[in-house]
Amino acid sequence: MAASSRRIALVVVALVVAAAFVPGARAVDRSEFPPGFLFGAGTSAYQVRAYSSALLLNSSRYARTRRCCLNSMAASDDDWFLLRRCNCNNEQIEGAYLEDGKGLCNWDVFTHAHSEGIMDGRNGDVADDHYHRYMGDVELLQSLGVNSYRFSISWARILPRIEPFVTLNHFDLPHELETRFSGWLGAGIRYSSSYEIRSVAFDDRSLTNEIKFREEFGYFADVCFRSFGDRVMFWTTFNEPNLVTKFMYMLGAYPPNHCSPPFGNCNGGDSLREPYVAAHNIIMSHAAAVRNYKENYQAKQGGSIGIVIAMKWYEPEHHGGYPGGTACTVVRARVTAFSGYYVVPEAMEPAIMYVNRRYKGTPVYITENGYSEWSNSSKEELLNDTERVNYHKGYVTYLSKAIRNGANVRGYFIWTLLDNFEWMFGFSVRYGLYHVDFDTQERIPRSSARWYQEFLTGSSNLTREQRAWRADS
């Protein structure tokens, strides 16, 4: 990974550390972070389902999209990493699932045909209705004082002033490609052939048939580069392909629900083969998009491109070896709503330092870090989210320590701006800085939103009355 390549290697950190929780870390403030450091929040297309990044980017109506991570830094000649945190995914927040010519995506079909696969049986047809309420949600971002916003673009919507940090594919896939190519299992999702017959002068007589191969994902990416590249300095091709291939094709939890024993009992699939086939096609699609961007757009647009990879961090309880010669570790840390994910803020430092050493000082962005709570808690408990505040205080503190020790970290994004559709958990789990009433679409700032605003701006003037966005807003 040469520094001169300007490639983005994005690493999502889902910190799961087998280590004792260390309370009472020294609090930090924004002034302790380098100039130009990005602090933001984020969403994902299907998960908020309702806002148009094309409008945010001042583009034409046909290219309605969604936001993926806004930031104010100029593009650098250096490589950089994104360890993802505080953002949004189109499918999770957008809504408007059949508006403005949008095609069906894999999650549209899955949530309607297999609602039993979603914990609460619901879907992202409306989600946060971000598609229609994006202007109000942008004001929420501005009120927080963030300088970045991470969002994804819905592939199925593109094809039938915060600066953006855009993810091209965040788990959702056009249903047509699932039908035509078997999704990521078919090489056709990478290559579809078209024939162009043209005359070529060769002794005044000859015709040649030239077979052109167009990569489906590469074509989608090219549309985005061409339409938005003058306003987007940071592109990421895929979000966590090392996770999504596992959930789609090994465990069968995500559409198309492929798996085989001993991993699960699905109607079809091969858990030992298909994840590798899908991963290969995703990697090849990523490579094609990166090559196209570097050869045809980067010089004139000045941006960077890369991929988001999920990362977990483990440590033995006893350094120097496992106790009793076993490979078991004991986690003594606070558990979040998702089993297997623990609150261990001091793990941020060794994880960051490892990446810094492994990739020789490559710039790093933490693009997603969040704290989950079950929706069945009382509204008062959900709004007074002290645990989420303490969570981010702790992780930002150890992030600051890593920076002081020489780590080249340039941004931190909280997952997520708004409560959203959390894939197979539906609306049962909440991550948002803003509480969302999914019946009225009211947005209410949690204690964490007020803390984040105070951290970023030095003042906490956010009131529920000022920042509650109701259904008629």
MIVOMAR-855912 format. One record per atom (N, C-alpha, C): residue in three letters; x negated, y negated, z negated. Coordinates in steps of 0.2 Angstrom, whole numbers, plus 5000, padded with zeros to 4 digits. Each point is the difference from the previous one (the first is absolute). Layout:
<sites>
ALAXYZ
...
</sites>
This chain:
<sites>
MET499650065000
MET500449945000
MET499649945000
ALA499849975006
ALA499549955000
ALA500449934999
ALA499749964996
ALA500349934998
ALA500249965006
SER499650015006
SER500149965005
SER500750025004
SER500350064999
SER500550025004
SER500749974998
ARG500049964995
ARG500649964998
ARG500650054999
ARG499950064999
ARG500550054999
ARG500349994993
ILE500750014999
ILE500350004993
ILE500150074998
ALA499750024995
ALA500150074997
ALA500549984993
LEU500650025001
LEU500449984994
LEU500250064996
VAL499849994993
VAL500150064996
VAL500549984995
VAL500650044999
VAL500549994995
VAL499850034994
VAL500049964994
VAL499850044994
VAL500650014996
ALA500150075000
ALA500550024995
ALA499650034994
LEU499949964995
LEU499550024995
LEU500350054995
VAL499750065000
VAL500250054996
VAL499450034996
VAL499849984995
VAL499450014996
VAL500150044994
ALA499650055000
ALA500050044993
ALA499549974996
ALA500249954996
ALA499649964995
ALA500449974995
ALA499849984994
ALA500449974995
ALA500149935002
PHE500649984998
PHE500349935001
PHE499649964996
VAL499749945002
VAL499749954996
VAL500449944999
PRO500349994995
PRO500449944999
PRO499649944998
GLY500349945000
GLY499749944998
GLY499549975004
ALA500050015007
ALA499549985005
ALA500149925000
ARG499449975001
ARG500049925000
ARG500449985006
ALA500549954998
ALA500449975005
ALA499649965005
VAL500249995006
VAL499649965005
VAL500549955003
ASP499849955004
ASP500449965003
ASP499749995008
ARG500449975004
ARG499950005007
ARG499349975001
SER499849954996
SER499449965001
SER499350055000
GLU500150064997
GLU499550045000
GLU499950045006
PHE500449995005
PHE499950045006
PHE499749955006
PRO499750035005
PRO499649965004
PRO500549965005
PRO499749945002
PRO500449965005
PRO500350045006
GLY500649995002
GLY500350035005
GLY500350074998
PHE499950024994
PHE500350074998
PHE500750005001
LEU500350055003
LEU500750015001
LEU500450034995
PHE500549974997
PHE500550034996
PHE500650005003
GLY500450055001
GLY500650015003
GLY500550054998
ALA500550015004
ALA500550054998
ALA500250025007
GLY500450065000
GLY500150035006
GLY500750045001
THR500250025006
THR500650045001
THR499850055006
SER500550045002
SER500050045005
SER500650005004
ALA500050015007
ALA500649995004
ALA500650044998
TYR500050065000
TYR500650044998
TYR500249994993
GLN499549994996
GLN500150004992
GLN500449934998
VAL499949955004
VAL500449944999
VAL500549985005
ARG499950035006
ARG500550005006
ARG500449945001
ALA499749955002
ALA500549945001
ALA499649945002
TYR499350005000
TYR499849935003
TYR499650015006
SER500049955003
SER499650005007
SER499449964999
SER499450045001
SER499449975000
SER499949965006
ALA500350015005
ALA500049965007
ALA500249934998
LEU500550004996
LEU500249934999
LEU499549964995
LEU499750044996
LEU499549984995
LEU499449975005
LEU499950045005
LEU499449995004
LEU500249955006
ASN500649975000
ASN500249965005
ASN500050035007
SER500250065001
SER500050035006
SER500750015003
SER500150035006
SER500650005003
SER500550054996
ARG500650005001
ARG500550044996
ARG499950075001
TYR499850025007
TYR500050075001
TYR499550044996
ALA499549974998
ALA499550034996
ALA500150004992
ARG500650004998
ARG500150004993
ARG499650054996
THR499649984995
THR499650044997
THR500049994992
ARG499550024997
ARG500049994992
ARG499349994998
ARG500049974994
ARG499449984998
ARG499650054996
CYS499349995000
CYS499650054998
CYS499449984996
CYS499949944998
CYS499449984996
CYS499749935002
LEU500249954997
LEU499849935003
LEU499449984996
ASN499549985004
ASN499549974996
ASN499749945004
SER499649964996
SER499749945003
SER499350005001
MET499750065000
MET499350005002
MET499850005007
ALA499549975002
ALA499850005007
ALA499750075001
ALA500050035007
ALA499750065001
ALA499350004999
SER499750054998
SER499350014998
SER499750055005
ASP499349995001
ASP499750045004
ASP499850074997
ASP500150004993
ASP499950064996
ASP500550055001
ASP499950064999
ASP500550054998
ASP500349994994
TRP500650024999
TRP500449994994
TRP500450064998
PHE500250014994
PHE500450054997
PHE500649974998
LEU500650045000
LEU500649984997
LEU500250064995
LEU500049994994
LEU500250054995
LEU500749974998
ARG500550035003
ARG500749965001
ARG500349994993
ARG500349944999
ARG500449984995
ARG500449935001
CYS500750004997
CYS500549945001
CYS500249985007
ASN500450045002
ASN500249995007
ASN500750035002
CYS500250005006
CYS500750035002
CYS499950045007
ASN500550055000
ASN500050045006
ASN500749995003
ASN500049995007
ASN500749985003
ASN500550054999
GLU499950065000
GLU500550054999
GLU500350004993
GLN499649984995
GLN500250004993
GLN500449944998
ILE499949945004
ILE500449944998
ILE500449975005
GLU499950025006
GLU500249955006
GLU500850005001
GLY500350065000
GLY500750015002
GLY500149985007
ALA500749985002
ALA500149995007
ALA499850055005
TYR500250074998
TYR499750055003
TYR500250015007
LEU500649975003
LEU500250015007
LEU500149935003
GLU499749954997
GLU500149935003
GLU499449985005
ASP500249955004
ASP499649975005
ASP499650055004
GLY500450065002
GLY499750055005
GLY499550054997
LYS499950004993
LYS499650044997
LYS500250085001
GLY499550045002
GLY500150075000
GLY500050044994
LEU500250064999
LEU500050044994
LEU499350024999
CYS499850004993
CYS499450034998
CYS500150064997
ASN499450044998
ASN500150064997
ASN500450004993
TRP499949944996
TRP500350004994
TRP500749985000
ASP500249975006
ASP500749995001
ASP500450065000
VAL499750055005
VAL500350065001
VAL500050054994
PHE499450004997
PHE499950044994
PHE500549984994
THR500049944998
THR500449984995
THR500850015001
HIS500250005006
HIS500750015002
HIS500250085000
ALA499550035003
ALA500150075001
ALA499850054994
HIS499649974996
HIS499750044994
HIS500049964994
SER500649974998
SER500049964994
SER499850044994
GLU500050065000
GLU499950044994
GLU499250004999
GLY499649985005
GLY499349994999
GLY499849944997
ILE500549954999
ILE499949944996
ILE500250014993
MET499749984995
MET500250014993
MET500749974998
ASP500149945003
ASP500749974998
ASP500550015006
GLY499850035006
GLY500450015005
GLY500149945005
ARG499649954999
ARG500249945003
ARG499549995006
ASN500049945004
ASN499649995006
ASN499849935000
GLY499649985005
GLY499749945001
GLY500449965005
ASP500650015002
ASP500449965005
ASP500049934998
VAL500149984994
VAL500049934998
VAL499449994995
ALA499850044996
ALA499450004995
ALA500149934997
ASP499449955001
ASP500049944997
ASP500349955005
ASP500350025006
ASP500349955005
ASP499549955001
HIS499350025000
HIS499549955002
HIS500149975007
TYR500250045004
TYR500149975007
TYR500449945001
HIS500549994995
HIS500449945000
HIS499849954995
ARG499650024995
ARG499949964994
ARG499249985000
TYR499750015005
TYR499349995000
TYR499849934998
MET500449955002
MET499849934999
MET500049994992
GLY500550034997
GLY500049994992
GLY499550044997
ASP499850065003
ASP499550044997
ASP499349975001
VAL499949965006
VAL499449975001
VAL499949944994
GLU500649974999
GLU500049954994
GLU499850034994
LEU500250064998
LEU499850034994
LEU499250015000
LEU499750025006
LEU499350015000
LEU499749934999
GLN500249955003
GLN499749934999
GLN500149984993
SER500550024997
SER500149984993
SER499550034995
LEU499850065002
LEU499550044996
LEU499349975001
GLY499949975005
GLY499349975001
GLY499550055004
VAL500350055003
VAL499550055003
VAL499849975007
ASN499450025002
ASN499749985006
ASN500050055005
SER500350064999
SER500150065005
SER500650034999
TYR500250035005
TYR500650055000
TYR499950055005
ARG500150074998
ARG499950055004
ARG500650035002
PHE500150025006
PHE500650035003
PHE499950045006
SER500550045001
SER499950055006
SER500549985006
ILE499850025006
ILE500449995006
ILE500450065001
SER500650005002
SER500450065001
SER500050015008
TRP499650065001
TRP499950025007
TRP500750015004
ALA500550034996
ALA500650015004
ALA500449935001
ARG499849954997
ARG500349935001
ARG499649965006
ILE499450015000
ILE499649965005
ILE500250035007
LEU500050065001
LEU500150035006
LEU500750035001
PRO500549985002
PRO500650025005
PRO499949965005
ARG495449064907
ARG499450015005
ARG499450024995
ILE500250075000
ILE499550044997
ILE499850045006
GLU499450015001
GLU499750045006
GLU500150074999
PRO500250045005
PRO500250074999
PRO499450055000
PHE500150054996
PHE499550055001
PHE500450075001
VAL499950025007
VAL500650045003
VAL499850075000
THR500450054997
THR500050075001
THR500450025006
LEU499750045005
LEU500450015006
LEU500550064998
ASN499850054996
ASN500450064999
ASN500050024993
HIS500549994996
HIS500150024993
HIS500550054999
PHE499950065002
PHE500450064999
PHE500550015005
ASP500349945003
ASP500650015004
ASP499850015008
LEU500450045003
LEU499850025007
LEU500750005004
PRO499949975006
PRO500650015004
PRO500350075001
HIS500750004999
HIS500350075001
HIS499950035007
GLU500049965005
GLU499950025007
GLU499350045000
LEU499549984997
LEU499350035000
LEU500050074996
GLU500450004995
GLU500150064997
GLU500350055004
THR500549985004
THR500450055005
THR499650025006
ARG499649955002
ARG499750015007
ARG499350044998
PHE499649984995
PHE499450024999
PHE499950054994
SER500550014996
SER500050034993
SER499649964996
GLY500149935000
GLY499649964996
GLY499350005001
TRP499650004994
TRP499350005000
TRP499750075002
LEU500450055001
LEU499850065002
LEU499850015007
GLY500349955004
GLY499950015007
GLY499549955003
ALA499650035004
ALA499449955003
ALA500349955004
GLY500750015002
GLY500349955005
GLY500149934996
ILE500050014993
ILE500149934997
ILE499449965001
ARG499450035001
ARG499449975002
ARG500049985007
TYR500250055005
TYR499949995007
TYR500750015003
SER500249965004
SER500650015005
SER499749985007
SER500150045005
SER499749995006
SER500549965005
SER499749965003
SER500449965006
SER499650005006
TYR500350005006
TYR499650015006
TYR500149935004
GLU499449985002
GLU500049945004
GLU499750015007
ILE500349995005
ILE499750025007
ILE499849935003
ARG499449995001
ARG499849945003
ARG499550015006
SER500049965004
SER499550005006
SER499349984998
VAL499650045002
VAL499349994999
VAL499650005007
ALA499649955001
ALA499649995007
ALA499550054999
PHE500050055005
PHE499450055000
PHE500050025008
ASP499649975004
ASP500050025007
ASP500749985003
ASP500349954997
ASP500649985003
ASP500650054999
ARG499950054997
ARG500550054999
ARG499950044994
SER500349994995
SER500150044995
SER500549984994
LEU500350044997
LEU500449994995
LEU499850044994
THR500049974994
THR499850044994
THR500650004995
ASN500150054997
ASN500550004995
ASN499649994993
GLU500149954996
GLU499749994994
GLU500550024994
ILE499850044996
ILE500450024994
ILE499749964995
LYS500549964997
LYS499949964994
LYS500350034994
PHE499650004995
PHE500250024994
PHE500249944995
ARG500650004998
ARG500149954995
ARG500250034993
GLU499649974995
GLU500250034994
GLU500649964997
GLU500450044997
GLU500749984998
GLU499849954994
PHE499750024995
PHE499849954994
PHE499649955003
GLY499550015004
GLY499649955003
GLY500449955004
TYR500550025003
TYR500449955004
TYR500449964995
PHE500350034995
PHE500349964994
PHE499549954997
ALA499450024999
ALA499549964997
ALA499949945004
ASP499950025007
ASP499849945005
ASP500649955000
VAL500650025000
VAL500549955000
VAL500049954994
CYS499850034994
CYS499949964994
CYS499449965001
PHE499450025002
PHE499449965001
PHE500249945005
ARG500350025005
ARG500249955005
ARG500549954998
SER500550024996
SER500549954998
SER499849964994
PHE499650034995
PHE499949974994
PHE499349994998
GLY499550025004
GLY499350004999
GLY499749934999
ASP500349955003
ASP499849934998
ASP500149974993
ARG500550044997
ARG500149984993
ARG499850054995
VAL499850065002
VAL499950054995
VAL499250025000
MET499749984995
MET499250024999
MET499950064998
PHE500450044997
PHE499950064996
PHE500550055002
TRP499850065004
TRP500450055002
TRP499850064997
THR500550054998
THR499950064998
THR500450055004
THR499850055002
THR500450055005
THR500550044996
PHE499750044995
PHE500450054997
PHE500049994992
ASN500550014997
ASN500050004992
ASN500050074998
GLU499450014996
GLU499950064996
GLU500250075004
PRO499750015006
PRO500150065004
PRO499850064996
ASN499550004996
ASN499850054996
ASN500650034995
LEU500449954998
LEU500650024996
LEU500650025004
VAL500249965005
VAL500650015004
VAL499950075004
THR499550025002
THR499950075003
THR500250054995
LYS499849994994
LYS500150054995
LYS500850014999
PHE500349944999
PHE500750004998
PHE500450025006
MET499849985006
MET500450025006
MET499950085002
TYR499450025000
TYR499950065003
TYR499750064995
MET499849984994
MET499850054996
MET500650024994
LEU500249944997
LEU500550014995
LEU500750005002
GLY500149965006
GLY500750005003
GLY500449954997
ALA499849954996
ALA500449954996
ALA500249955004
TYR499649985006
TYR500249945004
TYR500250035007
PRO500449975004
PRO500250025006
PRO499350015005
PRO500050065003
PRO500550045003
PRO500150064995
ASN499850004994
ASN500150054995
ASN499750075002
HIS499450005002
HIS499650065002
HIS499650034994
CYS500150064999
CYS499650044995
CYS500050075000
SER499650044997
SER500150075000
SER499750024993
PRO500250064998
PRO499750034993
PRO499350005000
PRO499749994995
PRO500249994993
PRO500249934998
PHE499949965005
PHE500149924999
PHE500849985000
GLY500450045003
GLY500749985000
GLY500450055004
ASN500649995000
ASN500550055004
ASN500449955005
CYS499749985006
CYS500349965004
CYS500350045006
ASN500449975004
ASN500350045006
ASN499550015005
GLY499449965000
GLY499550025005
GLY499449964998
GLY499450025003
GLY499449974998
GLY499450054998
ASP499449985000
ASP499450044998
ASP499649954996
SER500050014994
SER499749954995
SER499250015001
LEU499850065002
LEU499250015001
LEU499849975006
ARG500449985005
ARG499849985007
ARG500249935002
GLU500649994999
GLU500349945002
GLU499749934997
PRO499950004994
PRO499749944997
PRO499349985004
TYR499750055002
TYR499349985004
TYR500249985007
VAL500550035003
VAL500249985007
VAL500249925000
ALA500449994995
ALA500349934999
ALA499449954999
ALA499650024995
ALA499449964998
ALA499649985006
HIS499950055004
HIS499649995006
HIS500349955005
ASN500750015001
ASN500349965005
ASN500049924997
ILE500150004994
ILE500049934997
ILE499349975000
ILE499550044999
ILE499349975001
ILE499949985007
MET500250045005
MET499949985007
MET500449945002
SER500649994997
SER500449945001
SER499749944997
HIS499750014994
HIS499749954997
HIS499449975004
ALA499650055002
ALA499449995004
ALA500149965006
ALA500650025004
ALA500149975006
ALA500349934999
ALA500349984994
ALA500349944999
ALA499449954998
VAL499550034996
VAL499449964998
VAL499649985006
ARG499950055004
ARG499649995006
ARG500349955005
ASN500650005001
ASN500449955004
ASN499949934997
TYR500150004993
TYR500049934997
TYR499349975000
LYS499550044999
LYS499349985001
LYS499849985007
GLU500250045005
GLU499849985006
GLU500449955004
ASN500649994998
ASN500449955003
ASN500349944996
TYR500050004994
TYR500349954996
TYR499549974995
GLN499650044997
GLN499649974994
GLN499649945001
ALA499750005006
ALA499549945002
ALA500449935000
LYS500650015003
LYS500449935001
LYS500549994994
GLN500250054996
GLN500449994995
GLN499750004993
GLY499450025000
GLY499650004994
GLY500250044994
GLY500450055000
GLY500250044995
GLY499650064999
SER500350044995
SER499750074999
SER500550054999
ILE499850065001
ILE500550065000
ILE499750064996
GLY500450044997
GLY499850064996
GLY500650044998
ILE499950044995
ILE500550054998
ILE500050004993
VAL500650024997
VAL500150004992
VAL499950084998
ILE499650014996
ILE499950074997
ILE500250004993
ALA500350054998
ALA500250014993
ALA499450024996
MET499949984994
MET499550024996
MET500250014993
LYS499850064997
LYS500150014993
LYS499350014996
TRP500049984994
TRP499350014996
TRP500150044994
TYR499650054999
TYR500050044995
TYR499350004996
GLU500050014994
GLU499450014996
GLU500150064995
PRO499550034998
PRO500150054995
PRO500149974993
GLU500350034995
GLU500149974994
GLU499349994996
HIS499650055001
HIS499350004997
HIS499549995006
HIS499749945000
HIS499549995005
HIS499450054999
GLY499750025006
GLY499550054999
GLY500250075001
GLY500750015001
GLY500250075001
GLY500750014997
TYR500450055002
TYR500650014998
TYR500050044993
PRO500449994995
PRO500050034994
PRO500150075001
GLY499650044996
GLY500150085000
GLY499950035006
GLY499649975005
GLY499950035006
GLY500650005005
THR500649974998
THR500550005005
THR500149945004
ALA500450005005
ALA500149955005
ALA500649964998
CYS500250004994
CYS500649974998
CYS499849934997
THR500549955001
THR499949944996
THR500649984997
VAL499949964995
VAL500649984996
VAL500149925001
VAL500649985002
VAL500149935001
VAL500449974994
ARG499749954997
ARG500349974994
ARG500149935003
ALA500649995003
ALA500149935002
ALA500850005001
ARG500249935001
ARG500749995000
ARG500350035007
VAL500550035001
VAL500350035006
VAL500549955003
THR500049995007
THR500549965003
THR500650055002
ALA500549975004
ALA500550045002
ALA499850065004
PHE499549995004
PHE499850065004
PHE499550044996
SER500250064999
SER499550054997
SER499450005004
GLY499550014996
GLY499350005003
GLY499649945001
TYR500449944999
TYR499749945000
TYR500049964994
TYR499449984997
TYR499949984994
TYR499749935000
VAL500149974994
VAL499849934999
VAL499350004997
VAL499550005004
VAL499350004998
VAL499649945003
PRO500149944998
PRO499749945003
PRO499350005001
GLU499650034995
GLU499350005000
GLU499750055006
ALA500550045003
ALA499850045006
ALA499949955006
MET500349945000
MET499949965006
MET499249995001
GLU499749994995
GLU499349985001
GLU499650055003
PRO499950064997
PRO499650065003
PRO500350015007
ALA500650005002
ALA500350025006
ALA499749945005
ILE500149944998
ILE499749955005
ILE499350005001
MET499650024994
MET499350005001
MET499850065004
TYR500350055000
TYR499950065004
TYR500149985008
VAL500549975001
VAL500149985007
VAL499549955002
ASN499849954996
ASN499549955001
ASN499350045002
ARG499950054996
ARG499350045001
ARG500150045007
ARG500550035000
ARG500150055006
ARG500049975007
TYR500349945000
TYR500149965006
TYR499549945000
LYS499550004996
LYS499549955000
LYS500249935000
GLY500549984996
GLY500249934999
GLY500549985005
THR500350055003
THR500649985004
THR500549964996
PRO500349945003
PRO500549964997
PRO500650044998
VAL500350004994
VAL500550044998
VAL500649964998
TYR500650025002
TYR500749974998
TYR500450054997
ILE500249994994
ILE500550054997
ILE500749985002
THR500250045005
THR500649985003
THR500750024997
GLU499950054995
GLU500750024997
GLU499850024993
ASN500349974995
ASN499950034993
ASN500749984997
GLY500350054997
GLY500749984997
GLY500250054994
TYR500549984996
TYR500250034994
TYR500750025001
SER500250075000
SER500750025001
SER500450014994
GLU500649995000
GLU500550014995
GLU500650035003
TRP500350044996
TRP500750035002
TRP500549955000
SER500550005005
SER500549965000
SER500550004995
ASN500150064996
ASN500550014995
ASN499849974994
SER499549964999
SER499949964994
SER500549945000
SER500149974995
SER500449954999
SER499849945004
LYS500449955002
LYS499849955004
LYS499549954996
GLU500250004994
GLU499549964995
GLU499350025000
GLU500050075000
GLU499350035000
GLU499749995006
LEU500450015006
LEU499749995007
LEU499749935001
LEU500449954997
LEU499849935001
LEU499449984996
ASN500050034994
ASN499449984995
ASN499550065001
ASP499750005005
ASP499550055002
ASP499349994997
THR500050004994
THR499349994996
THR499550055003
GLU500250075001
GLU499550055002
GLU499749985006
ARG500449975005
ARG499749985007
ARG499549954999
VAL500249954996
VAL499649944999
VAL499350034997
ASN500050044995
ASN499450024997
ASN499650055005
TYR500450035004
TYR499650045005
TYR499649965005
HIS500349955002
HIS499649965005
HIS499549954997
LYS500149984993
LYS499549974997
LYS499450044999
GLY500150074998
GLY499550044999
GLY499650025006
TYR500350015006
TYR499750025006
TYR499649945003
VAL500349945000
VAL499749945002
VAL499349984996
THR500150024993
THR499449994996
THR499450045002
TYR500150065001
TYR499550055002
TYR499849995007
LEU500449975005
LEU499849985006
LEU499549945000
SER500249954996
SER499549954999
SER499350024997
LYS500050054996
LYS499450034997
LYS499650035006
ALA500350045004
ALA499750035006
ALA499749945005
ILE500449955001
ILE499749945004
ILE499449974997
ARG500049994993
ARG499449974997
ARG499450055000
ASN500250065001
ASN499450055000
ASN499850015008
GLY500249965004
GLY499850005007
GLY500450035005
ALA500650034998
ALA500550035005
ALA500349945005
ASN500050025006
ASN500249955005
ASN500850005001
VAL500449984995
VAL500750015001
VAL500349935001
ARG500550005005
ARG500249935002
ARG500849995000
GLY500350054997
GLY500749994999
GLY500450064996
TYR500649984997
TYR500450044996
TYR500749995001
PHE500450055002
PHE500750005002
PHE500450044996
ILE500549974997
ILE500550044995
ILE500550035004
TRP500150074999
TRP500650035003
TRP500550004995
THR500649975001
THR500249975006
THR500349934998
LEU500249965005
LEU500349944999
LEU500750014997
LEU500450055003
LEU500750014999
LEU500150084998
ASP500450014996
ASP500250074999
ASP500350035007
ASN499850065002
ASN500250025007
ASN500250085000
PHE500150025006
PHE500150075001
PHE499450045000
GLU499950044994
GLU499350034999
GLU500150085003
TRP500150005007
TRP499950065003
TRP500550064997
MET499750054998
MET500450064998
MET500349984993
PHE499849954997
PHE500349984993
PHE500649955001
GLY500149985006
GLY500549955001
GLY499949944996
PHE500649984997
PHE499949944996
PHE500050024993
SER499850064998
SER499950024993
SER499449974997
VAL499549985003
VAL499449974997
VAL499949935003
ARG499849964995
ARG499949935002
ARG499349974998
TYR499749975005
TYR499349975000
TYR500049925000
GLY500549975001
GLY500049935002
GLY499949954995
LEU499649955002
LEU500049944996
LEU500649964999
TYR500550015005
TYR500749985000
TYR500450065000
HIS500550004995
HIS500550044999
HIS500549995005
VAL500350055004
VAL500550005005
VAL500650044998
ASP500649965000
ASP500650034999
ASP500250025007
PHE500050075002
PHE500150025006
PHE500750005002
ASP500549984996
ASP500749995002
ASP500149935002
THR499749954997
THR500149935001
THR499449975004
GLN499450035000
GLN499449985003
GLN499749944996
GLU500249994994
GLU499749954996
GLU499350024998
ARG499649955000
ARG499350014998
ARG499949964994
ILE499750034995
ILE499949974993
ILE499250014998
PRO499749954999
PRO499350014998
PRO499950034993
ARG499650055000
ARG499850044994
ARG499549964996
SER499850024994
SER499549974996
SER499350015004
SER499950055004
SER499450015004
SER500049955005
ALA500549975003
ALA500049955005
ALA499849944997
ARG500249984994
ARG499849944996
ARG499350004998
TRP499850064998
TRP499350014999
TRP499549995006
TYR500250035005
TYR499649995006
TYR500049935003
GLN500549974999
GLN500049935002
GLN499649964996
GLU500050014993
GLU499649964995
GLU499250025002
PHE499950065001
PHE499350025002
PHE499749975006
LEU500549995005
LEU499849985006
LEU499949925000
THR500549974997
THR500149935000
THR499849964994
GLY499950044994
GLY499949964994
GLY500649984997
SER500650015003
SER500649984996
SER500650055002
SER500550004995
SER500550055000
SER500749965000
ASN500249975006
ASN500649975000
ASN500550035004
LEU500050075000
LEU500450045004
LEU500650014995
THR500649995002
THR500650014996
THR500550055004
ARG500450034996
ARG500550055004
ARG500449965004
GLU500349944997
GLU500449965004
GLU499749975007
GLN499449994999
GLN499749975006
GLN499850055006
ARG499950064997
ARG499850055005
ARG500450065001
ALA500650004998
ALA500550055001
ALA500349995007
TRP499950055004
TRP500349995007
TRP500650055000
ARG500649975001
ARG500650045000
ARG500250025007
ALA500650045001
ALA500250035006
ALA500249945005
ASP500249944998
ASP500249955005
ASP499449955001
SER499450024998
SER499449955001
SER499750025007
</sites>
